[in-house]
Amino acid sequence: MQPRSFAELAALLALGRPGPLSLVPTYLANRAAPEKVHYAHPVLKEILGETYGLAVYQEQVIQLGHRLGGMSRNEADLLRIAISKKDGSLINQLAETFIRGCEENGLSPKDARNLFAAVRRFAGYAFNKSHSVCYALISYRAAYLKAHYPQAFFAALMAGHSGSSLEPYLRECRRLGIPVYLPDVHMSEVSHRPEGEGIRLGLSAIKHVGEAAAQRIVAERSQGAYRSFQDLRQRVDLPKHTLQALVQGGAVDSLGGRQALYGQLGLEPSDGFSRLTAERDLLGAYLSEHPGQPFMAFLRQISGGLAFAAGEISKFRESGGMITGEIDDPSGFVEFTLPRSVKGELPLRERSLAAVFGTMDGTVLRGQRVFPLKPTVILVPKEESLALLQEIIARHQGDVPVVLRLGREILHILPQTYWVKWQPSLEEELQECCRAVQLFEPW
């Protein structure tokens, strides 16, 4: 529609609903040639002119009943209600009043009946104009702020949100190229705020860090920067679960590495991916590092020239013989399709980490095969020991992918039946038949 005025923006919101959506082509055709719209009575043009001959609003239906149908405003509103509720007996009763009034106001019997038939159609989908105008005003102002002041707009919009409820806002910021910075005990306020070209998340953005705890951290900071994690703990009285959330959410990265801070809290060390997923769960997104990024060079080598997207599957749906979904790639969210048969080769579900290889069809990746993002064994086999290699792998079957390096830039993925269970004893056996044995574990 590309609204050209505020009135058209209000009409867009009234028409953009399942019922009246089919009328948009008629609305656009009438708008393109308003001189061709026929009005059987001058009052019709006064009432319907702003919406190009269509009764888009409930108020227009009431005006038609009152000004042309000779009904009181209450009767006209009752007609609207009767039509919306499909009350046939009441509609027929009020129809006589409406048609008679139209004839008394100068319409021919035929035009009066046609107008009532049109009103009956309109009233079934007409929207409250006062609502539509209010929604249009909010939408117009919000769109203006989003376009011209995106950092301030999103910082305000995200206020009060933390953890997974932040996800849709962080996703939109990423789509628009707005950097979002981790919460930080030295840089963040209680809530989110614009910072440079991006947005600094507030301390309250971290799930399990309440507003009261965030306020205490910010207030104490005015007495001087925190010199260490221990200094923070001594100066601000926080429960252990809040301290743990601050560490896992990246808010104290400036006071030490997360692994070391885990130790200070008496927590078990965790691998890099577990630290990333903890951050995602607390903040609604991966912000410090994307889990697919460390795999990109490796995936290019095994792609065979195909396009690919790699990361977390954020949407997943099976329908008929196809899988459709969306993958959170370092470059952004990429829609993909896959034959359903692929699922038998590799279990797929929402939140899986995988790479989808295929060809791009516009913005959609038409997938042909899938590879899991997980530790992978890379072998440079001895040509004379391939039979021994096959025998060793057969004795250690598991779920760790195996890739053969057959040249400097040539990597070959073995079928899933040749994947292994990784353990030190297997590594020792593989040394006998391989020039090199590597467990690729980027996290």
N, C-alpha and C positions, 0 to 999 in steps of 0.2 A: 504493500500500500504506500509506503513512504509518505507518512502524514505531512501535510503542508501547513497545517494550522493546529491549534490546540483542540478545536472542535473535532477535527478528524482523528486526533489522537484518542479522544474520548470515545469516538465511534469505533475505532479499532479495538479498544478493550471490550466494548459491548458486543461486537461481531466476532471476536476471536474466541468463541466458546463452541463446544461441539454442536449445539443446535443450529445457531445462525451462521456457522462458518461457511456453509454452502452458499450463502448470499453474498459473500465477498466479491465474486466475479461480477454479479449484477451491480453491486455498489460501485465497483471500479469503472464498469462500462458507463454507468449513469454519470459518474464524476467526470469522466473523460468528455462526455457530450451532454451537459446538463440541459442544453436547449432542446434535446430530443425527448426529455422526460415529459410525459403527458399528465396533466392534472385536470381531473374532471370538474374541479371547482376551485376558485381562487383561495378559499380557506385551506384547501389541501396543500397548496404551495406554501402558505404561511407556516403550516405545521410540519410538513415533510421536506421543505426545501433544504434545510441544513444537512439532511441525510440523503439527499438526492432521490427523493421519492419513496424511500423505504422507511417504515415505522420501526426504528431500531430500539426506541426507548418505551418503557411503560407509560411515561408521561404523555407521549405522543398518542398512544392508544386512548388514554383517558380524554385528551383534548379532542380527538376525533369523535368520540361518543358524546362529549358535551357540546362542542361547537357545531357539529354537523348532524349528529344523531338526536339532538334535542333532549338529551338526558341530563339529569343533575350530575354533579361531579361524583356523588356517592354511587349513583346508578352506573356511571361509566366505569368507575373503579370495580364495582361488582361484576360488570361484564368482563373486565380483564381477569379477575380472579376466577370466574366461572370457566373461562376459556383455558386458563392455565391448569385448572383442576379437572378439565374435561367433563364438566357437569352439563350433560346434554339437555336436560329438561329446562334448566335455568337459562342456558344459552339460547334455546328456541324462544323462551318467553321474552328475553331482553332483545332478541333479534327483531321482533315485531316493532318494539319501541324505537330501536335504532333506525330501521329502514323507513318507518313512517316519518321520523324526524328529518332524515336526509331529504325525503321527497318534499317536505314542507320548506326546507331550506334551498330548494331549487334543483336538486338532482333528479334525473329521470329515474323511473322505477328500476330500469336495468342497471344504471350506474350505482344506485343505492344498494342493490343486491350485490353487485361486484365489489363495492367498497366494504360491505360487511364481510364478504368472503375473504377479502384481503386482511381486514382487521382480525378475523378469526385465525388466519395464518400467523400474522405478526405477533398477536398476543401470546402465542405459544412459546415464543423465544425472546420476546422483548425484555430488555434489562433496565433496571432502575437507573435513570440518568444521573441522579445526584450521586449515586455510588460510583458510576463510571467516571464522572468528572473528578471526584475525589481521588480515585485510583489513578486517573490520568495525571493529576497534579503531582502526586507522590512519585509516579514513574518518571515524569518529565524532570523533576528536580533531582531524583536519584541518578538518572542517566546523565544529566549535566555534570553532577559532582563526580561520577565515575569516569567520565571522559576527561574532565579538566583537573580534578584533584584526586587521582586514584589512590594515592597513599593514604591521605586523610580519610577518604571514603571507606576503604577497606579496614583501616585501623578502627574506625568508629563502628563499622558493621560487625566486626569480630568481637567487640566488647562483650564480656560476659561468657564467651565461649572458651572451652578448653578441650584438650584431647580430641576424640573423634569428631566432636561437633564443629571443630575448626576445619575439618578436611575440605568441605566444598569451597570455603573461602580461600584456603591455601592453594587449592587446585586452580581456581580462577585467577589468582595472582600469578601463578606460574604460567598459565596460558597467555596472560597479558604481558609477561616479561617483567613483573614487579618483584625484585628480590625480597625475600623474607629471611630475616636474621634470627638466629637462635636466641632464646631468652638468656640473659646474662646478669649475674648478681651485681655487676658494676655498671652495666649500660641500660638495663631495663627499668621501666617504671612498673607499677602494679599492673596496669593494662597496656595495651598495644599503642604504639605511637609511630608517626612517620620518622624516618631517619635517612637522610640523603635521598637517594632515588628509590629506597625501599621502605620496609616496615620492620621495626624491631618488636618482636613479640614480648608481651609483658610477662612477668614472673607467674601471674595467675593463669597464663596459657597452659601451664603444665598441669596435667591431671594429677590430683592429690596434693597440689600446692594451693591452698585456699587463699582468698583475698586477705584475710587477717595475717597469715604467715608472710605473704608478699609485702604487705605494708610494714611489718616489723623489719624485714630485710632492707627495704628502701630507707626507712627512717634511720636505722642504725648506720647505714652507709654514709649518711651526712656527717658522721663523726670521724670519717676517714675510710679509705679503701680497705677491703679485706686483704690481709697479707697472705693468708693461706686458708685451706679448708678448715684446719683446726681453729684458726682465728675466727672464722665464720661461726663455727659450732659453739665457741666459747662466748661470743658476743650476742648471738641470737638463739633463744631457746626454741628449738624446733624438734618435733618428734622424728624418730628414725625413718618412718615411711615418707615423711616430707623431704628429709635429707636425701634419701634414696632417689626420690622423684627428681630432685634438683640435679643430682649427678647424672641420672639416666636421660634426663631431658636436655643435657648439655649446658645448663645454666652456670656450672662451676668449672667449665673447661679451662678458664683463665687461671684457675688455681691448681691445675694438675691434670694429668691424663686420666681418663675415666677408669681404666683398669686399676691404676694405683689408688684412686679414690674408692673403688669398690672394696679394696683391701682395708682401707681405713674404716669402712663401715662394717667390716667383718663378713662381707658377701663373697660368695664363690666367684672366681674369675670366670669370665664368659668370652666366647669367641666374638670376632668383629661383627658377624651378622646378627648375633643375639643382641649386641649393643645397639645395632641399627633398628631392629624390630622393637626394642624397648622404647627407643626414641620416637618411632612412628606411633606406637600405641599411646604414648603420653602427649604427643603434640599433633597427631593427625596426619603427619607426613614425614618423609625422610628429608631432613634439612641439612645436616652436616655432610652427608655423603649419600650418593645414590647407589643402591646395591647392585645395579647392573653395570655401573661404570667400570669397575676393575676387570670385567669380562670382555669389554668391547674389542680390544686388540685380538684376543684369542678367538672370539666369535667371527671376526672378519676372516681369519685364517681357515675356519671350518665352514664358511658360508657357501663356498663354491660359486661365488659371484652373485648369490641371491641377496635380495634386500632382507633386513631383519630388524626386529624390535626386541629389546631385552629388558626385563624388569619384573615387577610384580603384576600379576593379573588382577585388575581392579574390577572388572565386570566379566561375567561368564554365564552363557546361556546355551542350552542344547535344544535344538528344534529340528525335527525331521532328521535328515542326514548330515546336518551342519552344526558346527559350533561357532557361535559369534561371541565376541568379547572385546575387551579393551586392555591394553598393557601399558603400564607406567614405565615408559622408556626414559633414559636421561634427557632426551630431546623434547619430551612431552608425552601426552597420552595418545596412543595409536590404536585405532580400531582394527580388528583382525577377524578373519574367518578361517575355519579349518574344516576339513572333512571329519566327520564324527569318528571314522576308523582310527584317527590319530590317537584318540583317547585310550584305545586299547594298548597302544605302544607305550604311552606315558601317562600316568594318572594326572589329570588336570582339574583344577578347581580354583575358585576365587582365593586369592592370596598366595597361589603358587608362584614360585620364581622360575621363570622360563624364558627362553629365546624362541621366537617364532620366525621361521625363514620362509620366504615366498617372493611374490612380486607385488609391486604397488599398483593399485588400480585407483587413481585419484588419491584420496587420503586414506583408503582402506588397504590393509596388507592382506592379500590373498595367500594365506599360509599353505605350505606344502609339508613341512615337517617341524618338529619341536625338539628343543634340547633343554634339559634342566640346568638351572644355574646353581651349581653345587660343586664341591670338591671333585676334581676329575683327574684320573691317572693318565699321564702322557708317556708313551713308550717309544723308544727308537729301537726297533727289533733288529736282531742279527738275522740276515737272510737265511743262513744255514740252520737256524734254530726255530723256525716258525712252527714246526710240529710240536716241539717242546713247549713253546709259548701257548699254543692252543690247549695242550694237555694241562698246563698249570692253571690257566684261566678257568677251565672246566671244573677244576677242583675247588675253586674259590668264588663261585658265583654269588653275586650280590647286587646292590643298587648303585654302586659307584661307576659312572661312565668311564669307558676306556677309549682313548684316542691314540692312533698310531701316527708318529711323525715319519713320513716317507721321504721327505726332502726339506730343504730349508723353509719353504713356504707351503708345503703340502701336508695337511693333516687329514686323517681319515677316521671318522667315527665308527666304531664297531657296533654291530647290532646289540640290542639290549640283552640278548642271551649270552653275550660275552662281557657283560659288566661284572664287577667283582666286589667282594667284601674286603675292604682295605685293612691290613694289619701288618705288623713288622715281619712276620714269617713270610707273607706273600712278597714283600719287597725283596727279601733275601733270595727267594726263588726266582723272581723276575730278573735279578742281576745276572743270572746264569745265561739267559737267552736274549738279553737286551743290552745295547750299548749305553743306554741312559734310561733311568726310571725317575719320573718326577710326579709328585702329587701336587697338582695345581690347586692351590687353596688361597684365593685372593683376599679373604677376610682374615 
